[in-house]
């Protein structure tokens, strides 16, 4: 009998989890997620100028962007440097991340 009680409790926890998930997926939260996706911009370009120390104003692919203390930097593909290829992610109007990228991502044939 104890095993059956444990199984019933597990089923109840699962059902409650489904109910909570359904409540969180209201039309308002779905619309908010869609709006957040619309507020995202991604582009690739050659680094034309950059600040000392990464924080400040950059020109990447002919576009001026300004980083903030919250901006993330990913240099796994190499150091971010003038003449290098970079990917810029902007969310909600702020520069979220600048990543170093392989040169082919900034070439006319390899651009994403």
N, C-alpha and C positions, 0 to 999 in steps of 0.2 A: 504494500500500500504506500509505503514511503516513496518509492520510485515513481509511482503515478502522480503523487503530489508535487514532486520535483519537476516532472514533465509538464504538468499543468501550469506551474509557476513560470517555467521557461516560455511556454506558449503565451501566457499573459504578458510577460515582459516584451516579447516580440511584438504582440499586437499593440501594446502601448507605444512602442517605438515607431511602428507604422503610423499610428494615429498622430503622434507628435510631428513626424516628418510631413504628413499630409497637411497639418495645420501651418507648418512653416512655408509651404509652397502655395501661398495665397497668390492671387493675381498681382497684388501689389509687390510682393517680393520677386516674382518672376519678372515684372516690368522693371524693377530697380536693377536687377542683374542685366537685363537687356540694355538699359541705359548706361550702365557701367561699361559694358562691352563697346558701346558706341563712343565712349569717352577715351578709348584706347587708340593710340597711333603707334605704328612701328615703321621705321625706315632704316635703310642701310646707306652708308656713304663713306667717303674718304674723309679722314680727320684733316681739316685745313688749318685750324688753330685750336688751341686748348689752353686752359689756365695752368699755372704751376700748382701742383698739389691736387689736381682733379676737380676741385670745387670752384665753380665760377662759370664763365661764359665760354662756350665751345662753338665752333662752326664745323658742322659735319654734313657733307653732301650739299653744301651751299645753304644750309639752314642753321640759323643761330638758335642754340638752346642753352639754358642756364640751369646748372645743377644746384641742388640744395643739400643740406646735411642729411636728408633722408634718401638721396639718390644712391643706388647701389652700383658698384663697378665690378665687372667680371673680366678678368684678364687671363682666362685659361687658354685662349688661342694666341696669346702673346701680349706684350705690354701695349696699352693704349698710347699711341704716339702720332705725331704729325706724319701724314703720309700713309698711315695704317687704315685698315677697314674697320668700321664700327657699326653696331646695330644700336639704335636708340628706341627705347620704349617709353612712351608718354602716357600717363594715366591721369584722367581728370585735369588735364592741362599742365601737370607737373612732370618733370623728367624723372621717371621711376628707376630706369636702369640704362647704363651704357656698357655694352659688351664689345670686347675685341673679337673680330671675326676673321676667317681666312680671306685672302685677297679676292678669291673667286666669287665671294658673296657680294662684292662691290663692282665686279665687272659687268658689262652690259649683258653677257650671256648667263652669268651665274646669279644675277640678282634675284632675290626672292620676292 
